[in-house]
Amino acid sequence: MMEVKKRITRTSSRRAGSTFLRAREVHRAAFGHGARMAVVATILLASGALFIGVTALPAGATACSSTTPPSSYASPDSCTINATVTIDSGNYAIAESDNGSVSLGTVTLTGYNAYTESNNDIITAVDATGSGGGWNLTASATGFTTTSGPSGNCSSTTPCTLENVELSYNGDSAPTTGADPSTSCDSGSTCTDNSAYCTSGASLSYPIALSSTAADICAYSSSNGMGAVNLSSMWWLSIPGNTYSSPYAGSGATFSSTITLTLSSGP
């Protein structure tokens, strides 16, 4: 049963040669379909014409029901839907644009100090933890050795070593200039990135010499580095004039070093 309350106000006036004019305002509060609906109607009668204007305002909508046919109806009708989502934390991941192998080219010894470098190597550091705690990227490197020199004197049990050289990480291609690696968000990732962030979590000075002990090469402070961040990286090899390539390897031997990257929480 719908309860209806009415308040009617009548005003009338008569003028010579004119018709009667009456205005009625009807205010109704209706309850139906579990939700309150206020209805305001204005009725105007003039010269035998009838004009009606209605405004309906839904209020206090309840949750939508799966029951059909519905148990009640209203005009307009409304109901609410509660949307939920569950987020599971991810982890860290590293990708590298050269598929785990970079070339430092070919160097001919001249007795003078020399440098050689890799092409631009993009390292992608992915922080999918959702923690906003920042992260550290470290690198370590083994010495340059060969197990199959042209002379046939190098083997897996007795590798030949390239001595006195130094491998470094840098963000600039110029061998005598140090620079932070330039950074950007990887395609498809909205990340928290800025080129200055690589040194926001640690005091780093580039280039960074690598050894068998892991060293920070990029450190993002708290609230930074979330998402997938690309680091524009260069690997340098400095070759002093007194570099000793081992006569057992022979000319034209290819030496290799294993670089290990580790991405972990930090800074």
C-alpha positions as CSV (number, residue, x, y, z in Angstrom):
1,M,0.0,0.0,0.0
2,M,1.4,3.4,-0.9
3,E,1.0,6.2,1.6
4,V,0.3,9.6,0.0
5,K,0.3,12.9,1.7
6,K,-1.1,16.0,0.0
7,R,-1.0,19.6,0.7
8,I,-3.2,21.7,-1.6
9,T,-3.1,25.5,-1.8
10,R,-5.7,27.3,-3.8
11,T,-5.7,30.8,-4.9
12,S,-8.3,32.5,-7.1
13,S,-8.9,35.9,-8.4
14,R,-11.5,37.3,-10.8
15,R,-11.1,40.1,-13.1
16,A,-13.7,41.6,-15.5
17,G,-13.7,39.8,-18.9
18,S,-11.2,37.2,-17.8
19,T,-11.3,33.5,-16.9
20,F,-10.7,31.9,-13.5
21,L,-7.1,31.0,-12.8
22,R,-6.3,28.4,-10.3
23,A,-2.9,27.1,-9.2
24,R,-2.4,23.9,-7.3
25,E,0.8,22.6,-5.9
26,V,0.8,19.0,-4.9
27,H,3.7,17.5,-3.0
28,R,3.7,13.7,-2.7
29,A,6.1,11.4,-0.9
30,A,5.9,7.9,-2.3
31,F,7.5,4.7,-1.0
32,G,8.0,1.8,-3.4
33,H,10.6,-0.8,-4.6
34,G,12.5,-0.5,-1.4
35,A,13.8,3.0,-2.3
36,R,12.4,6.4,-1.4
37,M,11.3,8.6,-4.3
38,A,10.2,12.2,-3.9
39,V,7.7,13.5,-6.5
40,V,6.9,17.1,-7.0
41,A,4.0,18.0,-9.3
42,T,2.7,21.4,-10.4
43,I,-0.7,21.7,-11.9
44,L,-1.9,24.8,-13.7
45,L,-5.3,25.3,-15.1
46,A,-5.9,28.3,-17.3
47,S,-8.5,29.0,-19.9
48,G,-9.6,25.3,-19.9
49,A,-6.0,24.1,-20.6
50,L,-4.2,21.6,-18.4
51,F,-0.4,21.8,-17.9
52,I,1.4,19.3,-15.7
53,G,5.1,19.3,-14.8
54,V,6.6,16.4,-12.8
55,T,10.2,16.1,-11.3
56,A,11.2,12.6,-9.9
57,L,14.3,12.4,-7.7
58,P,15.6,8.9,-6.7
59,A,17.2,8.7,-3.3
60,G,18.7,5.9,-1.2
61,A,19.0,3.3,-3.9
62,T,19.5,-0.3,-2.7
63,A,21.6,-3.1,-4.0
64,C,20.5,-4.6,-7.3
65,S,18.8,-8.0,-7.1
66,S,19.2,-11.0,-9.4
67,T,15.5,-12.0,-9.0
68,T,13.4,-11.8,-12.1
69,P,10.7,-10.8,-12.5
70,P,11.5,-8.0,-10.1
71,S,9.4,-7.9,-6.9
72,S,8.5,-4.2,-7.4
73,Y,8.7,-1.4,-9.9
74,A,9.2,2.4,-9.9
75,S,9.8,5.2,-12.4
76,P,12.6,6.0,-12.5
77,D,14.1,2.9,-10.8
78,S,17.7,2.6,-9.5
79,C,20.0,0.1,-7.7
80,T,23.6,-0.2,-6.9
81,I,26.4,-2.6,-7.9
82,N,29.4,-3.1,-5.6
83,A,32.6,-3.6,-7.7
84,T,35.6,-5.4,-6.1
85,V,39.1,-6.4,-7.2
86,T,41.8,-8.5,-5.5
87,I,45.5,-7.5,-6.1
88,D,48.3,-10.0,-5.6
89,S,51.8,-8.6,-5.2
90,G,54.3,-9.4,-7.9
91,N,58.1,-9.5,-7.7
92,Y,61.3,-8.2,-9.3
93,A,62.4,-9.1,-12.8
94,I,65.3,-8.1,-15.1
95,A,65.4,-8.0,-18.9
96,E,68.3,-7.0,-21.2
97,S,68.1,-5.9,-24.8
98,D,71.0,-8.0,-26.2
99,N,69.6,-11.3,-24.9
100,G,72.4,-11.8,-22.4
101,S,75.4,-11.2,-24.8
102,V,77.2,-7.9,-25.5
103,S,80.1,-7.4,-27.8
104,L,83.0,-5.0,-27.0
105,G,84.4,-5.3,-30.5
106,T,88.0,-6.0,-31.6
107,V,91.0,-4.2,-30.1
108,T,94.5,-4.2,-31.5
109,L,97.2,-3.6,-28.9
110,T,99.4,-0.6,-29.6
111,G,101.3,-0.1,-26.4
112,Y,99.0,2.9,-25.6
113,N,96.0,3.0,-23.4
114,A,92.8,2.2,-25.2
115,Y,89.1,1.9,-24.6
116,T,86.4,-0.2,-26.2
117,E,82.7,-0.2,-25.4
118,S,79.4,-2.0,-26.1
119,N,76.5,-0.7,-28.1
120,N,73.7,0.9,-26.1
121,D,72.5,-1.9,-23.8
122,I,69.0,-1.4,-22.4
123,I,68.5,-3.0,-19.0
124,T,64.9,-3.2,-17.9
125,A,64.4,-3.3,-14.1
126,V,60.8,-4.4,-13.2
127,D,59.4,-3.7,-9.8
128,A,56.0,-5.4,-9.6
129,T,55.9,-5.7,-5.8
130,G,53.6,-2.8,-5.4
131,S,55.5,-1.9,-2.2
132,G,57.0,1.4,-3.3
133,G,60.1,0.5,-1.2
134,G,62.6,1.3,-3.9
135,W,65.2,-1.1,-5.3
136,N,68.9,-1.7,-5.9
137,L,70.5,-3.0,-9.1
138,T,73.9,-4.5,-8.6
139,A,76.5,-5.9,-11.1
140,S,79.5,-8.1,-10.7
141,A,81.9,-9.4,-13.3
142,T,84.4,-12.2,-13.6
143,G,87.9,-11.7,-15.2
144,F,88.2,-12.0,-19.0
145,T,89.3,-15.4,-20.0
146,T,89.4,-17.7,-23.1
147,T,89.3,-21.5,-23.2
148,S,89.9,-21.9,-27.0
149,G,92.6,-19.6,-28.2
150,P,94.1,-20.0,-31.7
151,S,97.3,-21.5,-30.3
152,G,95.3,-24.4,-28.8
153,N,97.0,-23.9,-25.4
154,C,93.8,-22.7,-23.6
155,S,91.1,-25.1,-22.2
156,S,88.3,-25.2,-19.7
157,T,90.8,-26.5,-17.1
158,T,93.6,-24.1,-18.0
159,P,91.9,-20.9,-19.3
160,C,94.0,-18.0,-20.6
161,T,93.5,-14.7,-18.9
162,L,93.4,-11.1,-20.3
163,E,95.2,-9.2,-17.6
164,N,95.3,-5.6,-16.4
165,V,92.0,-4.6,-18.1
166,E,89.0,-3.1,-16.2
167,L,85.3,-3.5,-17.1
168,S,83.0,-0.6,-16.1
169,Y,79.4,0.3,-16.2
170,N,78.3,3.8,-17.3
171,G,75.4,5.7,-18.7
172,D,77.4,7.6,-21.4
173,S,79.3,6.4,-24.5
174,A,82.3,8.7,-24.1
175,P,85.0,6.6,-22.4
176,T,86.4,9.5,-20.4
177,T,83.0,10.9,-19.3
178,G,80.9,9.6,-16.5
179,A,77.1,10.1,-16.5
180,D,74.0,8.7,-14.9
181,P,72.2,6.2,-17.2
182,S,69.2,7.8,-18.9
183,T,66.0,6.1,-17.9
184,S,62.5,5.8,-19.3
185,C,59.3,3.7,-18.8
186,D,59.2,0.6,-20.8
187,S,56.5,0.3,-23.5
188,G,53.2,-0.7,-21.9
189,S,54.3,0.3,-18.4
190,T,53.3,3.5,-16.5
191,C,56.3,3.7,-14.1
192,T,57.6,6.0,-11.5
193,D,60.7,7.3,-13.2
194,N,63.2,10.1,-13.4
195,S,66.8,10.1,-14.7
196,A,68.0,11.4,-11.3
197,Y,66.4,8.5,-9.4
198,C,69.2,6.1,-10.3
199,T,71.3,7.9,-7.6
200,S,68.4,8.7,-5.3
201,G,68.9,5.6,-3.2
202,A,72.7,5.6,-3.1
203,S,75.7,7.9,-3.7
204,L,77.0,6.7,-7.0
205,S,79.6,8.1,-9.3
206,Y,79.9,6.9,-12.9
207,P,81.6,5.1,-14.4
208,I,81.5,2.2,-11.9
209,A,84.3,-0.3,-12.0
210,L,83.2,-3.9,-11.8
211,S,84.8,-6.8,-10.0
212,S,83.8,-10.2,-8.5
213,T,82.2,-8.2,-5.7
214,A,78.7,-6.9,-6.5
215,A,78.5,-3.1,-6.7
216,D,75.4,-0.8,-7.0
217,I,75.0,0.5,-10.5
218,C,71.5,2.0,-9.9
219,A,69.5,2.5,-6.7
220,Y,66.0,3.9,-6.6
221,S,64.8,5.4,-3.3
222,S,61.5,4.8,-1.6
223,S,58.3,5.5,-3.8
224,N,60.4,5.5,-7.0
225,G,61.2,2.9,-9.7
226,M,57.8,1.2,-9.6
227,G,56.8,-0.5,-12.8
228,A,59.2,-1.3,-15.6
229,V,62.2,1.1,-16.0
230,N,64.6,1.1,-18.9
231,L,68.2,2.0,-18.1
232,S,70.3,3.1,-21.1
233,S,73.6,1.5,-20.3
234,M,77.1,1.2,-21.7
235,W,79.8,-1.4,-20.8
236,W,83.4,0.0,-21.1
237,L,86.6,-2.0,-21.2
238,S,89.8,0.0,-20.4
239,I,92.9,-1.6,-21.9
240,P,96.2,-0.1,-20.6
241,G,99.3,-0.1,-22.7
242,N,100.8,-2.9,-20.6
243,T,97.9,-5.3,-21.1
244,Y,99.1,-8.9,-21.1
245,S,97.0,-11.2,-23.2
246,S,99.0,-14.4,-22.5
247,P,101.1,-15.8,-25.3
248,Y,99.4,-19.1,-24.8
249,A,96.1,-17.6,-26.2
250,G,97.6,-16.4,-29.5
251,S,96.6,-13.4,-31.6
252,G,92.9,-13.2,-32.4
253,A,91.7,-15.0,-29.2
254,T,88.2,-14.0,-28.0
255,F,88.1,-13.4,-24.2
256,S,84.8,-13.3,-22.3
257,S,83.6,-12.1,-18.9
258,T,80.3,-13.1,-17.1
259,I,78.4,-10.1,-15.8
260,T,75.8,-10.8,-13.1
261,L,72.9,-8.4,-12.5
262,T,70.8,-8.6,-9.4
263,L,67.7,-6.6,-8.6
264,S,66.5,-6.6,-5.1
265,S,64.6,-4.5,-2.5
266,G,66.3,-1.4,-1.3
267,P,67.8,1.1,-1.2
